[in-house]
Amino acid sequence: MTGLPLLAYWVHTPHPFLIQFTENIGIRYYGLAYLLGFVAAAWLFRLYHRAGRTPLDANASMDLMVALVIGVIVGGRLGFFLLYQPEVIFSRPLAFFQVWEGGMASHGGFVGVGLAISWFAYRRKLNFLHLCDVVLSAAPAGLLFGRLANFINGELWGRISVVPWAVIFEHTGGGKSPRHPSQLYEAALEGALLLGYLQWRFWRTEVARRQPGQLAGEFLIIYALVRSFCEQFREPDAGLILGLSRGTFYSIFMIVVGLGLILRRPKATVA
């Protein structure tokens, strides 16, 4: 099929644990990825406040982080079942709590983050759109670490391919055929590229202060576009919707919301 010896391609061996105590208990790379994402966000929030670019002080930032952690975990977990495996959550509702089996959806996590920001903005009487800009400018760090963990775990692999850098995910259900390491594509585009762009926009312009919501809109649109691009190389992990992978289909709604944030009027300035 490939015209090359099978051994020319790297065979992936999954290593879900950094440190393993029992069969299902240990320090998992996936959990570590979330921890690093939240630590990176907290560090950026601190830099933002020191530079006078957000009213969030250290205490408020930590309170916001608690809300975001809950929003990401609950939203991502619910999103995974409702958007990708709805039959499971209704037939086995306790599966929601079996987090060691994996299963998080980025689109569900975004909804959870939005609800967490809404609650925090209401409680603290802060500008909701400014908080969205602050949080989403740091979000790609978590996406970067999460996609790297996907690759280490050997999950969410790509379509069959003959590119020289293709990987065989036989040990995690990908068969003997080489496939695109789509997790790394997503780490590069959804994570590193988007993080670099948003940090450049946040620090080199006044958009977060003068046009609250603009940066959040740009995040949603760019994420949706690069996610849809990466979906062309990723093996669909659920049935198609209108001929589109679910990751692409759900990204359409992110583009709509992003455009709404960018095109809305009037735009208030954050003091």
N, C-alpha and C positions, 0 to 999 in steps of 0.2 A: 504493500500500500504506500509506503513512504519512499521506497527506493533506497533506503539507508538501513544498515543493521540496527536491530532493535536496541542494542546496547549503546548506540550512539546518543540515545536520549537518556537524560537523568531520570532515575526511578525514585520518586519521592517516598520517603519514610516518615510518617507522621510522628510528631513528638508533642502531644498536647500538654504535657506537664514540664514545668521548669524544675520542680521538686515534687516527687510523688511519695505519699505516705501509705496509701492503700490503693486498691483497684480504682476507686472513684474519688478519692480524696487527695488533694495536694494543691500546690500552687500552679494553676493552669496559665498558659500563655494568653488565653483569651481573657481571663480575669485580669491578668497583669496589663493587658492592652487597655482595658477600661480604666484601670487605676492610673496608668501613665497619661491617658487622655485627660482625665479630670485634674491631675497634678499640673499638666501643661496649661490647662485653662485657668486654674487658680493662679499660676505664676503670671500669665498674661494679664489677668484682671488686676493683679498687684501693680504691674508695670503701667497699665492704663491709668490707674488712680494716681500713682506717683507723678505721672506726666500731666496730670490735670485734665485727662480726656474722658473721665467718667466720675460721677459723684459716688460711686461704690467704694467705701473704705474697706479695710481688711475684714472687719466684723461682718459687714453686709455681704462682702464677697463670699465669705465662708457659709453664711446662711443661704445665699443663692446657690452655692455648690451643692448643698444638701438637697435643695429642691430639684436641682438639675439631675442629680444622681437618681432620685426617685423617679423623675419624669422619664429619663432615658431607659431605666431598667423596666419599669412597668409598661411604658409605651412601646419599647422595642419588643418586649415579650408578648404583649397583647397583639401587636402588629404582626408578629411572626405567625401566630395562630389564625388571626382573623383574615389576614391578607394572603397567606400561603397554605395554611392547613386548617381551615375552619371546621372540618369534620372532626378533628382531634379534640379541640377545645370543648366541643359539645358532647362527644362520646366519652372523653377522659379528662374532665376539667382539672383533676389533680396534676395533669401533665404540665400545667402552667408553672408549678413550683419545682419541677424536676430540671433545674437549671444546669445540672451537670451533663445533661444530654444535649446541651446547646440549643440554639434557636432564638435569634434576635433579628428584627427587621429594621433597617435604617429609616424607612419611611414612617414606621410606627414610632421609632425613637424621636423623630422630628416633631411629631404631633405631641408626644409626651413633653418634650422640651418647651414647645409653644405654650402648653397648659401650665407648666411650671413657671415660666416667665410671666404669664398673665397673673397667676396667683401672687407671685412675689411683687410684681409692679403694683398690684392693687393694695397689698398689705403695707408696702413701704411708700406708697404715693409717688412712684417714680414713673418716668416716661417709658411706656411699654415698648415703643419702637426703638428707642435708644438702647434698651436692654437687649432687644433682639439683635441689634448691630453688634453689641459687645460680645454676646454669647456666641453668635454664629461666626464671628471673625476668628474665634478660637476653636470652633467645632471640628474643622478639618484635621486637627492634631489627633483627635480621637478616631476619626475615620482612617487616618494613616496607620495608626497602631492596630486598629481592628482588622484591617485588610491584611496586614502582615501576619497577624495571628491566624487569620483564615488560611493563609498559605502554609504556615507551620503545621496547622492541623490537617492540611490536605483536604479542605472542604471548599465547596462552591467553586470547583474547578471549571476550566473553560471547555470550549468545543474542541473536537478532534482537529489536529493541525499537523503540518509537516514543517513548520518553521524550525530553524536550528535550535532555538531556545525552548522548544516544547518540552513538557514534563509528563512523565507517566505516573498517574495517580492510582495505580492498581490496588494499593493497600487500603484505599478509602473509597473504593467503589467505582473508580474511573475506568476500569478495564485495562487492557494491555496496550491500548492505542495512545500515542503521545497527544497531549492537549495543550492548549494555550494556558499559561499560568496567569489567568485573568485576574486573580487576586492581586498580583503585583501591578498589573495595569491600573487597577482601581486604587491601589495604594499610592501610585505615582500621580494619578490625575485627580481623584476625589480627595486625596490627602495632601501630598506635597505641593502640587501645583496650585490647588485652591487655597491652601494655607498661605503660600507665598504671595499670591495675588491679593488676598484679603488683608494681610499684614501690610503690604505695600499701600493699599488704599487707605487703611486705617491711620498709618503713621505719616504718609506723605501728602495727605489731603485733609480737608476739614469736613469731609462728607458725613462722618458720624455725628458731628456737632451741628452742622447746618442743615442736613437733610436726613433726619432720623428715619430709618426704615429703608433707605436706599441701599445700604450695604447688605442688609438682610435679603432684600429682593435680588441683588446680584448673586448672593450665595445660592439662593434657591434655584435661580435660572442656570447658573454655571454648573452647579451640582447635577441638576436634572439632565443637562446636555452631555456632560462627561459620563454620567451613569448610563445614559442611553447609548453612548458610543461604546462603552465597555461591555454593555449587554450583547453587542454583536459578536463578542469573542467568548462570552460566558455561556455555559450549558444551562438552559432554563431549568430552575429547580422547582417549577410548578407548571400547571397547564397554562397555555397562552390565553390572552384576552384580546379579542378582535385581531388575532394574528400577531399580537405583540407580546413580548415577555412581560411578566408582571412588573419587573423593575422598570421597564420602559413605560408601561401603561400608567403606573402610579406617579412616574416623574412628570407626566403631562400636567397633573394637578399642581405640582410644585411650580411649574412654569407659569401657570395662570395666577397663582398667588404672588409669585415674584414680580410679574408684570404689574399686578395691582398695587404692590408696594411702591414700585418705581414710578408709576404713572399717576399715583394719587395726588390730589391737591386739597388743601394747601399743605406745605411742608414747614413744620415748626423748627425753630432753632433751640437746641439744648444749651442751657446756660452753663 
